[in-house]
Amino acid sequence: MRINLPSDLLQALRLQRQRKGLSQSQLGHMLKTPQSHLARIETAATDVRLSTLTQVARALDLEPMLVPKHLVPAVRYMIESPDQRSMPAPKLVGNEPEDIEEERENKGEY
């Protein structure tokens, strides 16, 4: 399956490659892929196979995954947090019956 990648995804791949201190040539060598192909991927000059995207992402210590739309804000928050280790994890759900029951128990409302 070949897909057109959104520009924010391409930017994320490029930034992660740069954060890891890798050139396109070095990443290409790791993946046994020509540097020119990686350049075309990063500039959206080519459609990319899903398997290639997965291979590139994993080489950059990323894991591609599908996130339900309603959880995207929480995932973005966690990714974009300046200091993820010192911040409390955001609550991803809160209106489910079991969450309300747990909150009541913690407050001693039972």
MOPAC internal coordinates of N, CA, C and O (Angstrom, degrees):
PM7 1SCF
backbone

  N    0.0000 0     0.00 0     0.00 0    0    0    0
  C    1.4445 1     0.00 0     0.00 0    1    0    0
  C    1.5198 1   108.62 1     0.00 0    2    1    0
  O    1.2310 1   119.99 1   -53.62 1    3    2    1
  N    1.3086 1   117.63 1   126.38 1    3    2    1
  C    1.4631 1   122.41 1   177.39 1    5    3    2
  C    1.5225 1   108.43 1  -104.01 1    6    5    3
  O    1.2310 1   120.84 1   -41.00 1    7    6    5
  N    1.3279 1   115.99 1   139.00 1    7    6    5
  C    1.4528 1   120.14 1  -177.63 1    9    7    6
  C    1.5237 1   110.72 1  -134.11 1   10    9    7
  O    1.2310 1   121.05 1   -29.05 1   11   10    9
  N    1.3308 1   115.60 1   150.95 1   11   10    9
  C    1.4584 1   121.60 1   169.55 1   13   11   10
  C    1.5133 1   106.80 1   -85.97 1   14   13   11
  O    1.2310 1   120.45 1   -54.02 1   15   14   13
  N    1.3091 1   116.75 1   125.98 1   15   14   13
  C    1.4606 1   120.11 1  -177.94 1   17   15   14
  C    1.5238 1   110.87 1   -88.53 1   18   17   15
  O    1.2310 1   120.00 1   -42.76 1   19   18   17
  N    1.3218 1   117.60 1   137.24 1   19   18   17
  C    1.4692 1   120.49 1   175.60 1   21   19   18
  C    1.5314 1   109.91 1   -65.40 1   22   21   19
  O    1.2310 1   121.05 1   -28.72 1   23   22   21
  N    1.3212 1   115.59 1   151.28 1   23   22   21
  C    1.4670 1   120.20 1  -175.91 1   25   23   22
  C    1.5301 1   112.60 1   -61.49 1   26   25   23
  O    1.2310 1   119.40 1   146.32 1   27   26   25
  N    1.3423 1   118.74 1   -33.68 1   27   26   25
  C    1.4672 1   119.02 1   179.66 1   29   27   26
  C    1.5279 1   111.89 1   -67.75 1   30   29   27
  O    1.2310 1   120.49 1   148.40 1   31   30   29
  N    1.3185 1   116.67 1   -31.60 1   31   30   29
  C    1.4608 1   120.50 1   176.82 1   33   31   30
  C    1.5256 1   110.14 1   -70.28 1   34   33   31
  O    1.2310 1   120.80 1   136.99 1   35   34   33
  N    1.3204 1   116.07 1   -43.01 1   35   34   33
  C    1.4622 1   120.15 1   177.92 1   37   35   34
  C    1.5299 1   110.63 1   -61.87 1   38   37   35
  O    1.2310 1   120.88 1   138.01 1   39   38   37
  N    1.3188 1   115.92 1   -41.99 1   39   38   37
  C    1.4641 1   120.45 1   178.92 1   41   39   38
  C    1.5273 1   110.47 1   -63.57 1   42   41   39
  O    1.2310 1   120.12 1   139.44 1   43   42   41
  N    1.3186 1   117.38 1   -40.56 1   43   42   41
  C    1.4664 1   121.07 1   179.09 1   45   43   42
  C    1.5273 1   110.79 1   -62.83 1   46   45   43
  O    1.2310 1   120.13 1   138.16 1   47   46   45
  N    1.3215 1   117.35 1   -41.84 1   47   46   45
  C    1.4693 1   120.21 1   177.93 1   49   47   46
  C    1.5317 1   110.73 1   -63.73 1   50   49   47
  O    1.2310 1   120.70 1   134.13 1   51   50   49
  N    1.3232 1   116.26 1   -45.87 1   51   50   49
  C    1.4631 1   120.85 1  -179.45 1   53   51   50
  C    1.5372 1   110.68 1   -62.29 1   54   53   51
  O    1.2310 1   120.37 1   134.19 1   55   54   53
  N    1.3408 1   116.89 1   -45.81 1   55   54   53
  C    1.4628 1   120.46 1   179.90 1   57   55   54
  C    1.5281 1   111.92 1   -62.92 1   58   57   55
  O    1.2310 1   120.39 1   139.14 1   59   58   57
  N    1.3092 1   116.87 1   -40.86 1   59   58   57
  C    1.4667 1   119.90 1   179.51 1   61   59   58
  C    1.5303 1   110.34 1   -66.24 1   62   61   59
  O    1.2310 1   120.32 1   140.47 1   63   62   61
  N    1.3226 1   116.99 1   -39.53 1   63   62   61
  C    1.4675 1   120.13 1   176.81 1   65   63   62
  C    1.5272 1   109.76 1   -60.56 1   66   65   63
  O    1.2310 1   120.88 1   135.37 1   67   66   65
  N    1.3225 1   115.92 1   -44.63 1   67   66   65
  C    1.4630 1   120.33 1  -179.74 1   69   67   66
  C    1.5335 1   111.49 1   -67.03 1   70   69   67
  O    1.2310 1   120.08 1   140.32 1   71   70   69
  N    1.3385 1   117.45 1   -39.68 1   71   70   69
  C    1.4738 1   121.00 1   177.54 1   73   71   70
  C    1.5245 1   111.39 1   -59.83 1   74   73   71
  O    1.2310 1   121.18 1   144.00 1   75   74   73
  N    1.3150 1   115.35 1   -36.00 1   75   74   73
  C    1.4651 1   120.00 1   180.00 1   77   75   74
  C    1.5186 1   111.25 1   -80.28 1   78   77   75
  O    1.2310 1   120.35 1   177.75 1   79   78   77
  N    1.3343 1   116.95 1    -2.25 1   79   78   77
  C    1.4617 1   121.13 1   177.73 1   81   79   78
  C    1.5159 1   113.84 1    72.69 1   82   81   79
  O    1.2310 1   120.57 1  -152.34 1   83   82   81
  N    1.3237 1   116.52 1    27.66 1   83   82   81
  C    1.4645 1   120.71 1  -178.60 1   85   83   82
  C    1.5162 1   110.75 1  -103.70 1   86   85   83
  O    1.2310 1   121.02 1   -41.17 1   87   86   85
  N    1.3078 1   115.65 1   138.83 1   87   86   85
  C    1.4639 1   120.12 1   170.37 1   89   87   86
  C    1.5288 1   107.55 1   -84.80 1   90   89   87
  O    1.2310 1   120.93 1   -12.26 1   91   90   89
  N    1.3165 1   115.82 1   167.74 1   91   90   89
  C    1.4686 1   118.97 1   175.71 1   93   91   90
  C    1.5236 1   109.85 1   -61.37 1   94   93   91
  O    1.2310 1   120.35 1   143.44 1   95   94   93
  N    1.3133 1   116.94 1   -36.56 1   95   94   93
  C    1.4757 1   121.24 1   179.31 1   97   95   94
  C    1.5245 1   111.25 1   -63.65 1   98   97   95
  O    1.2310 1   120.73 1   136.03 1   99   98   97
  N    1.3291 1   116.22 1   -43.97 1   99   98   97
  C    1.4651 1   120.00 1  -179.90 1  101   99   98
  C    1.5198 1   111.09 1   -65.16 1  102  101   99
  O    1.2310 1   120.66 1   135.75 1  103  102  101
  N    1.3416 1   116.34 1   -44.25 1  103  102  101
  C    1.4648 1   119.43 1   178.06 1  105  103  102
  C    1.5251 1   110.02 1   -63.86 1  106  105  103
  O    1.2310 1   120.80 1   137.69 1  107  106  105
  N    1.3208 1   116.08 1   -42.31 1  107  106  105
  C    1.4638 1   119.96 1   177.54 1  109  107  106
  C    1.5167 1   112.09 1   -58.81 1  110  109  107
  O    1.2310 1   120.51 1   139.83 1  111  110  109
  N    1.3277 1   116.64 1   -40.17 1  111  110  109
  C    1.4664 1   120.78 1   178.19 1  113  111  110
  C    1.5340 1   110.33 1   -62.95 1  114  113  111
  O    1.2310 1   120.71 1   137.59 1  115  114  113
  N    1.3378 1   116.25 1   -42.41 1  115  114  113
  C    1.4732 1   120.66 1   178.74 1  117  115  114
  C    1.5251 1   110.85 1   -60.87 1  118  117  115
  O    1.2310 1   120.99 1   141.47 1  119  118  117
  N    1.3367 1   115.71 1   -38.53 1  119  118  117
  C    1.4660 1   121.16 1  -174.51 1  121  119  118
  C    1.5315 1   113.06 1   -93.86 1  122  121  119
  O    1.2310 1   120.87 1   176.36 1  123  122  121
  N    1.3445 1   115.95 1    -3.64 1  123  122  121
  C    1.4721 1   120.56 1  -174.26 1  125  123  122
  C    1.5306 1   110.07 1    57.40 1  126  125  123
  O    1.2310 1   121.63 1  -135.40 1  127  126  125
  N    1.3262 1   114.48 1    44.60 1  127  126  125
  C    1.4634 1   123.61 1  -179.00 1  129  127  126
  C    1.5262 1   107.92 1  -128.36 1  130  129  127
  O    1.2310 1   119.64 1   -41.92 1  131  130  129
  N    1.3225 1   118.29 1   138.08 1  131  130  129
  C    1.4628 1   119.17 1   178.75 1  133  131  130
  C    1.5375 1   112.00 1   -61.87 1  134  133  131
  O    1.2310 1   120.78 1   -36.51 1  135  134  133
  N    1.3224 1   116.11 1   143.49 1  135  134  133
  C    1.4640 1   121.82 1   177.65 1  137  135  134
  C    1.5136 1   110.09 1   -56.82 1  138  137  135
  O    1.2310 1   119.99 1   142.92 1  139  138  137
  N    1.3125 1   117.63 1   -37.08 1  139  138  137
  C    1.4654 1   120.98 1  -178.27 1  141  139  138
  C    1.5273 1   111.54 1   -62.39 1  142  141  139
  O    1.2310 1   120.26 1   146.39 1  143  142  141
  N    1.3293 1   117.10 1   -33.61 1  143  142  141
  C    1.4691 1   120.02 1   178.12 1  145  143  142
  C    1.5279 1   110.28 1   -69.02 1  146  145  143
  O    1.2310 1   120.42 1   138.33 1  147  146  145
  N    1.3367 1   116.79 1   -41.67 1  147  146  145
  C    1.4629 1   119.92 1   177.28 1  149  147  146
  C    1.5270 1   111.00 1   -63.50 1  150  149  147
  O    1.2310 1   120.34 1   142.27 1  151  150  149
  N    1.3237 1   116.95 1   -37.73 1  151  150  149
  C    1.4702 1   120.58 1   177.35 1  153  151  150
  C    1.5252 1   110.29 1   -62.85 1  154  153  151
  O    1.2310 1   120.49 1   138.89 1  155  154  153
  N    1.3325 1   116.67 1   -41.11 1  155  154  153
  C    1.4753 1   119.83 1   178.93 1  157  155  154
  C    1.5286 1   110.84 1   -67.21 1  158  157  155
  O    1.2310 1   120.15 1   144.51 1  159  158  157
  N    1.3230 1   117.32 1   -35.49 1  159  158  157
  C    1.4702 1   120.58 1   177.42 1  161  159  158
  C    1.5276 1   109.43 1   -65.45 1  162  161  159
  O    1.2310 1   120.30 1   130.84 1  163  162  161
  N    1.3333 1   117.04 1   -49.16 1  163  162  161
  C    1.4681 1   121.22 1  -176.57 1  165  163  162
  C    1.5273 1   112.80 1   -65.14 1  166  165  163
  O    1.2310 1   119.94 1   155.56 1  167  166  165
  N    1.3139 1   117.72 1   -24.44 1  167  166  165
  C    1.4678 1   120.68 1  -179.28 1  169  167  166
  C    1.5226 1   112.43 1  -104.01 1  170  169  167
  O    1.2310 1   120.43 1  -170.78 1  171  170  169
  N    1.3177 1   116.78 1     9.22 1  171  170  169
  C    1.4774 1   123.02 1   179.60 1  173  171  170
  C    1.5181 1   111.82 1    59.15 1  174  173  171
  O    1.2310 1   120.38 1  -149.61 1  175  174  173
  N    1.3156 1   116.88 1    30.39 1  175  174  173
  C    1.4586 1   120.91 1   179.24 1  177  175  174
  C    1.5248 1   111.33 1   -86.36 1  178  177  175
  O    1.2310 1   120.25 1   178.00 1  179  178  177
  N    1.3077 1   117.12 1    -2.00 1  179  178  177
  C    1.4542 1   120.84 1   179.58 1  181  179  178
  C    1.5256 1   109.37 1  -148.02 1  182  181  179
  O    1.2310 1   121.01 1   -26.91 1  183  182  181
  N    1.3101 1   115.67 1   153.09 1  183  182  181
  C    1.4600 1   119.87 1   169.64 1  185  183  182
  C    1.5219 1   106.74 1   -78.16 1  186  185  183
  O    1.2310 1   120.77 1   -32.17 1  187  186  185
  N    1.2851 1   116.14 1   147.83 1  187  186  185
  C    1.4679 1   119.90 1  -176.39 1  189  187  186
  C    1.5221 1   109.37 1  -121.26 1  190  189  187
  O    1.2310 1   121.40 1   -35.76 1  191  190  189
  N    1.3071 1   114.93 1   144.24 1  191  190  189
  C    1.4640 1   119.52 1   175.82 1  193  191  190
  C    1.5190 1   109.16 1   -73.53 1  194  193  191
  O    1.2310 1   121.16 1   -33.37 1  195  194  193
  N    1.2993 1   115.38 1   146.63 1  195  194  193
  C    1.4603 1   120.21 1   178.03 1  197  195  194
  C    1.5223 1   110.65 1   -58.92 1  198  197  195
  O    1.2310 1   120.17 1   142.21 1  199  198  197
  N    1.3197 1   117.29 1   -37.79 1  199  198  197
  C    1.4667 1   120.56 1   178.83 1  201  199  198
  C    1.5283 1   111.06 1   -65.00 1  202  201  199
  O    1.2310 1   119.98 1   144.24 1  203  202  201
  N    1.3293 1   117.64 1   -35.76 1  203  202  201
  C    1.4617 1   121.28 1   178.02 1  205  203  202
  C    1.5288 1   109.95 1   -68.87 1  206  205  203
  O    1.2310 1   120.55 1   136.31 1  207  206  205
  N    1.3260 1   116.55 1   -43.69 1  207  206  205
  C    1.4603 1   120.72 1   177.44 1  209  207  206
  C    1.5247 1   110.46 1   -57.62 1  210  209  207
  O    1.2310 1   120.22 1   134.93 1  211  210  209
  N    1.3045 1   117.18 1   -45.07 1  211  210  209
  C    1.4594 1   122.20 1   179.53 1  213  211  210
  C    1.5257 1   110.50 1   -62.74 1  214  213  211
  O    1.2310 1   120.71 1   136.99 1  215  214  213
  N    1.3167 1   116.24 1   -43.01 1  215  214  213
  C    1.4624 1   120.75 1   179.78 1  217  215  214
  C    1.5279 1   111.13 1   -63.15 1  218  217  215
  O    1.2310 1   119.80 1   135.32 1  219  218  217
  N    1.3310 1   117.99 1   -44.68 1  219  218  217
  C    1.4559 1   122.16 1   179.03 1  221  219  218
  C    1.5284 1   110.10 1   -63.93 1  222  221  219
  O    1.2310 1   120.36 1   132.79 1  223  222  221
  N    1.3187 1   116.93 1   -47.21 1  223  222  221
  C    1.4591 1   121.06 1  -178.74 1  225  223  222
  C    1.5239 1   111.15 1   -59.91 1  226  225  223
  O    1.2310 1   120.23 1   133.54 1  227  226  225
  N    1.3051 1   117.16 1   -46.46 1  227  226  225
  C    1.4733 1   119.98 1  -178.21 1  229  227  226
  C    1.5208 1   111.85 1   -66.76 1  230  229  227
  O    1.2310 1   119.94 1   147.00 1  231  230  229
  N    1.3290 1   117.72 1   -33.00 1  231  230  229
  C    1.4632 1   120.56 1   176.01 1  233  231  230
  C    1.5282 1   110.46 1   -65.01 1  234  233  231
  O    1.2310 1   120.64 1   155.53 1  235  234  233
  N    1.3286 1   116.39 1   -24.47 1  235  234  233
  C    1.4677 1   122.07 1   179.69 1  237  235  234
  C    1.5292 1   111.97 1   -98.21 1  238  237  235
  O    1.2310 1   120.40 1  -164.94 1  239  238  237
  N    1.3286 1   116.84 1    15.06 1  239  238  237
  C    1.4713 1   123.11 1  -179.04 1  241  239  238
  C    1.5198 1   112.52 1    62.02 1  242  241  239
  O    1.2310 1   120.70 1  -143.03 1  243  242  241
  N    1.3124 1   116.27 1    36.97 1  243  242  241
  C    1.4620 1   122.56 1   174.53 1  245  243  242
  C    1.5188 1   108.07 1  -117.12 1  246  245  243
  O    1.2310 1   120.77 1   -23.45 1  247  246  245
  N    1.3063 1   116.12 1   156.55 1  247  246  245
  C    1.4625 1   120.67 1   177.97 1  249  247  246
  C    1.5194 1   108.99 1  -127.14 1  250  249  247
  O    1.2310 1   120.38 1   -69.12 1  251  250  249
  N    1.3242 1   116.87 1   110.88 1  251  250  249
  C    1.4685 1   118.18 1   177.77 1  253  251  250
  C    1.5273 1   110.11 1   -70.22 1  254  253  251
  O    1.2310 1   121.09 1   -42.10 1  255  254  253
  N    1.3245 1   115.51 1   137.90 1  255  254  253
  C    1.4628 1   119.11 1   177.44 1  257  255  254
  C    1.5198 1   109.89 1  -155.70 1  258  257  255
  O    1.2310 1   121.18 1   -20.02 1  259  258  257
  N    1.2965 1   115.35 1   159.98 1  259  258  257
  C    1.4533 1   121.91 1   176.29 1  261  259  258
  C    1.5181 1   107.87 1   -93.45 1  262  261  259
  O    1.2310 1   121.18 1   -47.77 1  263  262  261
  N    1.3209 1   115.35 1   132.23 1  263  262  261
  C    1.4621 1   121.20 1  -178.85 1  265  263  262
  C    1.5221 1   108.11 1  -117.84 1  266  265  263
  O    1.2310 1   119.61 1   -49.71 1  267  266  265
  N    1.3207 1   118.34 1   130.29 1  267  266  265
  C    1.4620 1   119.09 1   175.83 1  269  267  266
  C    1.5294 1   110.42 1   -55.82 1  270  269  267
  O    1.2310 1   120.61 1   -39.75 1  271  270  269
  N    1.3226 1   116.44 1   140.25 1  271  270  269
  C    1.4660 1   121.02 1  -175.15 1  273  271  270
  C    1.5204 1   113.01 1   -53.25 1  274  273  271
  O    1.2310 1   119.97 1   140.08 1  275  274  273
  N    1.3189 1   117.66 1   -39.92 1  275  274  273
  C    1.4607 1   119.24 1  -176.28 1  277  275  274
  C    1.5366 1   112.53 1   -68.84 1  278  277  275
  O    1.2310 1   119.83 1   164.57 1  279  278  277
  N    1.3345 1   117.94 1   -15.43 1  279  278  277
  C    1.4575 1   121.17 1   178.35 1  281  279  278
  C    1.5256 1   113.37 1   -98.27 1  282  281  279
  O    1.2310 1   120.08 1   173.31 1  283  282  281
  N    1.3186 1   117.46 1    -6.69 1  283  282  281
  C    1.4644 1   121.05 1  -178.00 1  285  283  282
  C    1.5321 1   112.07 1   -56.18 1  286  285  283
  O    1.2310 1   118.39 1   134.42 1  287  286  285
  N    1.3391 1   120.67 1   -45.58 1  287  286  285
  C    1.4694 1   118.71 1   178.95 1  289  287  286
  C    1.5309 1   112.70 1   -58.82 1  290  289  287
  O    1.2310 1   119.74 1   139.27 1  291  290  289
  N    1.3024 1   118.10 1   -40.73 1  291  290  289
  C    1.4655 1   120.93 1   179.85 1  293  291  290
  C    1.5206 1   110.96 1   -66.70 1  294  293  291
  O    1.2310 1   120.24 1   138.88 1  295  294  293
  N    1.3168 1   117.14 1   -41.12 1  295  294  293
  C    1.4636 1   120.82 1   179.04 1  297  295  294
  C    1.5241 1   109.80 1   -65.88 1  298  297  295
  O    1.2310 1   120.21 1   135.73 1  299  298  297
  N    1.3264 1   117.20 1   -44.27 1  299  298  297
  C    1.4746 1   120.14 1   177.68 1  301  299  298
  C    1.5266 1   110.59 1   -60.06 1  302  301  299
  O    1.2310 1   120.37 1   137.95 1  303  302  301
  N    1.3190 1   116.89 1   -42.05 1  303  302  301
  C    1.4590 1   121.09 1   178.53 1  305  303  302
  C    1.5277 1   110.47 1   -58.12 1  306  305  303
  O    1.2310 1   120.76 1   133.24 1  307  306  305
  N    1.3206 1   116.14 1   -46.76 1  307  306  305
  C    1.4611 1   119.85 1  -178.84 1  309  307  306
  C    1.5203 1   111.64 1   -65.50 1  310  309  307
  O    1.2310 1   120.05 1   141.65 1  311  310  309
  N    1.3140 1   117.51 1   -38.35 1  311  310  309
  C    1.4621 1   121.58 1  -179.50 1  313  311  310
  C    1.5220 1   110.82 1   -69.76 1  314  313  311
  O    1.2310 1   120.45 1   139.32 1  315  314  313
  N    1.3200 1   116.74 1   -40.68 1  315  314  313
  C    1.4619 1   121.10 1  -173.23 1  317  315  314
  C    1.5201 1   114.00 1   -89.13 1  318  317  315
  O    1.2310 1   119.56 1   177.03 1  319  318  317
  N    1.3176 1   118.44 1    -2.97 1  319  318  317
  C    1.4601 1   121.07 1   178.91 1  321  319  318
  C    1.5177 1   109.61 1   -59.42 1  322  321  319
  O    1.2310 1   120.19 1   -48.47 1  323  322  321
  N    1.3377 1   117.25 1   131.53 1  323  322  321
  C    1.4576 1   119.38 1  -178.10 1  325  323  322
  C    1.5244 1   113.34 1   -62.93 1  326  325  323
  O    1.2310 1   120.18 1   141.61 1  327  326  325
  N    1.3201 1   117.27 1   -38.39 1  327  326  325
  C    1.4578 1   120.76 1   179.82 1  329  327  326
  C    1.5223 1   107.93 1  -134.78 1  330  329  327
  O    1.2310 1   120.89 1   -92.04 1  331  330  329
  N    1.3094 1   115.90 1    87.96 1  331  330  329
  C    1.4582 1   121.36 1  -173.18 1  333  331  330
  C    1.5208 1   112.77 1   -64.70 1  334  333  331
  O    1.2310 1   119.50 1   151.91 1  335  334  333
  N    1.3117 1   118.55 1   -28.09 1  335  334  333
  C    1.4669 1   120.19 1  -175.36 1  337  335  334
  C    1.5152 1   112.88 1   -75.62 1  338  337  335
  O    1.2310 1   120.27 1   148.36 1  339  338  337
  N    1.3419 1   117.08 1   -31.64 1  339  338  337
  C    1.4567 1   118.67 1  -175.30 1  341  339  338
  C    1.5257 1   112.59 1   -92.72 1  342  341  339
  O    1.2310 1   119.97 1   171.43 1  343  342  341
  N    1.3129 1   117.67 1    -8.57 1  343  342  341
  C    1.4652 1   120.19 1  -178.18 1  345  343  342
  C    1.5241 1   109.85 1   -94.85 1  346  345  343
  O    1.2310 1   120.31 1   -37.68 1  347  346  345
  N    1.3216 1   117.01 1   142.32 1  347  346  345
  C    1.4674 1   118.39 1   175.00 1  349  347  346
  C    1.5201 1   109.62 1   -66.71 1  350  349  347
  O    1.2310 1   121.12 1   -35.08 1  351  350  349
  N    1.2946 1   115.47 1   144.92 1  351  350  349
  C    1.4604 1   119.87 1  -179.93 1  353  351  350
  C    1.5244 1   109.63 1   -66.63 1  354  353  351
  O    1.2310 1   120.33 1   -45.43 1  355  354  353
  N    1.3390 1   116.98 1   134.57 1  355  354  353
  C    1.4584 1   118.58 1   178.40 1  357  355  354
  C    1.5253 1   110.97 1   -69.38 1  358  357  355
  O    1.2310 1   120.90 1   -32.92 1  359  358  357
  N    1.3054 1   115.88 1   147.08 1  359  358  357
  C    1.4510 1   120.38 1   176.79 1  361  359  358
  C    1.5204 1   107.89 1   -77.67 1  362  361  359
  O    1.2310 1   120.25 1   -58.86 1  363  362  361
  N    1.3100 1   117.13 1   121.14 1  363  362  361
  C    1.4532 1   121.26 1  -175.06 1  365  363  362
  C    1.5168 1   112.36 1   -82.99 1  366  365  363
  O    1.2310 1   120.36 1   154.95 1  367  366  365
  N    1.2995 1   116.91 1   -25.05 1  367  366  365
  C    1.4610 1   121.10 1   177.72 1  369  367  366
  C    1.5206 1   107.18 1  -131.70 1  370  369  367
  O    1.2310 1   119.92 1   -12.94 1  371  370  369
  N    1.3068 1   117.76 1   167.06 1  371  370  369
  C    1.4464 1   117.42 1   179.53 1  373  371  370
  C    1.5025 1   114.02 1  -170.41 1  374  373  371
  O    1.2310 1   120.22 1   168.53 1  375  374  373
  N    1.3012 1   117.19 1   -11.47 1  375  374  373
  C    1.4519 1   119.06 1  -178.02 1  377  375  374
  C    1.5195 1   112.20 1  -108.96 1  378  377  375
  O    1.2310 1   120.63 1  -167.59 1  379  378  377
  N    1.3004 1   116.39 1    12.41 1  379  378  377
  C    1.4539 1   119.93 1   177.62 1  381  379  378
  C    1.5268 1   108.14 1   -80.71 1  382  381  379
  O    1.2310 1   119.74 1   -32.24 1  383  382  381
  N    1.3079 1   118.10 1   147.76 1  383  382  381
  C    1.4773 1   120.56 1  -177.95 1  385  383  382
  C    1.5227 1   113.26 1   -53.52 1  386  385  383
  O    1.2310 1   120.05 1   138.87 1  387  386  385
  N    1.3405 1   117.51 1   -41.13 1  387  386  385
  C    1.4591 1   118.70 1  -178.48 1  389  387  386
  C    1.5289 1   111.53 1   -68.39 1  390  389  387
  O    1.2310 1   119.73 1   151.06 1  391  390  389
  N    1.3389 1   118.12 1   -28.94 1  391  390  389
  C    1.4620 1   120.96 1   177.50 1  393  391  390
  C    1.5253 1   110.41 1   -70.91 1  394  393  391
  O    1.2310 1   120.18 1   137.64 1  395  394  393
  N    1.3125 1   117.26 1   -42.36 1  395  394  393
  C    1.4603 1   121.67 1   179.71 1  397  395  394
  C    1.5260 1   109.76 1   -63.91 1  398  397  395
  O    1.2310 1   120.99 1   137.64 1  399  398  397
  N    1.3389 1   115.71 1   -42.36 1  399  398  397
  C    1.4641 1   120.20 1   178.68 1  401  399  398
  C    1.5285 1   110.37 1   -62.35 1  402  401  399
  O    1.2310 1   120.19 1   137.42 1  403  402  401
  N    1.3325 1   117.24 1   -42.58 1  403  402  401
  C    1.4625 1   121.06 1   179.50 1  405  403  402
  C    1.5336 1   110.73 1   -63.74 1  406  405  403
  O    1.2310 1   120.25 1   138.90 1  407  406  405
  N    1.3256 1   117.13 1   -41.10 1  407  406  405
  C    1.4638 1   120.77 1   178.42 1  409  407  406
  C    1.5242 1   110.59 1   -61.79 1  410  409  407
  O    1.2310 1   120.18 1   136.42 1  411  410  409
  N    1.3121 1   117.25 1   -43.58 1  411  410  409
  C    1.4667 1   121.50 1   179.88 1  413  411  410
  C    1.5282 1   110.41 1   -62.18 1  414  413  411
  O    1.2310 1   120.73 1   137.89 1  415  414  413
  N    1.3381 1   116.22 1   -42.11 1  415  414  413
  C    1.4534 1   119.63 1   179.32 1  417  415  414
  C    1.5321 1   110.73 1   -63.07 1  418  417  415
  O    1.2310 1   120.95 1   138.44 1  419  418  417
  N    1.3497 1   115.79 1   -41.56 1  419  418  417
  C    1.4653 1   119.97 1   179.86 1  421  419  418
  C    1.5146 1   111.95 1   -65.75 1  422  421  419
  O    1.2310 1   119.54 1   149.84 1  423  422  421
  N    1.3332 1   118.49 1   -30.16 1  423  422  421
  C    1.4666 1   122.22 1   179.96 1  425  423  422
  C    1.5298 1   111.60 1   -89.83 1  426  425  423
  O    1.2310 1   120.23 1   174.96 1  427  426  425
  N    1.3327 1   117.17 1    -5.04 1  427  426  425
  C    1.4502 1   121.18 1   179.89 1  429  427  426
  C    1.5104 1   113.45 1    73.78 1  430  429  427
  O    1.2310 1   120.53 1  -148.56 1  431  430  429
  N    1.3246 1   116.60 1    31.44 1  431  430  429
  C    1.4603 1   120.65 1  -178.22 1  433  431  430
  C    1.5186 1   113.66 1   -84.22 1  434  433  431
  O    1.2310 1   119.53 1   178.06 1  435  434  433
  N    1.3125 1   118.51 1    -1.94 1  435  434  433
  C    1.4670 1   119.19 1   179.86 1  437  435  434
  C    1.4869 1   111.25 1   -94.36 1  438  437  435
  O    1.2310 1   120.10 1   180.00 1  439  438  437

